[in-house]
Amino acid sequence: MRQPTDPGEQKVVDDILQYGWHVVNVLGERDLPEFTYTIGLFRSYEHPEVLIYGLPRERAHQLVNDLGEKVRQGVTYVAGNTYDDILRDYRCTFRAIPSSQYAEHLGWAMWFYEGRGFPALQLVYPDAEGRWPWDGGTSESFRKHQLILADAPVPPKGAA
């Protein structure tokens, strides 16, 4: 485990040791909407880290904490499978996050794991009509706020 050198790093490590994971909320900037992700699920439970785009920060934070609790209880989420018990009245799925997206989206997790030696999943939810972001008929706003990292171009070097 990475040794912390400042209070922010110490908080990450302390949360992982106490709770099993830490939650990072990233404010939107440039063309990216805000997103939330976990650090520690892989270390604590051998489960991929989880990232979610497009929900308000408080809701996303609570959602990944709920997922962390389910993982702690033995639930495993798998890329490509559909789940009915994550968001009420909505099916959800997961997509594997390519390691080429880690530096831009999972910086604190890369710090903690000292590189890319961990898997990560993106939680994806449909719009109000049940359409996935990659389906036809979804709004531009919905697709923009739920960027699908598996389909996103590789960020240029130095973008992180």
Helices and strands as residue ranges (DSSP letters): H 7-19, E 22-26, E 35-39, H 41-45, E 49-53, H 57-72, E 82-87, E 90-96, G 99-101, H 102-105, H 107-113, E 120-124, H 140-145
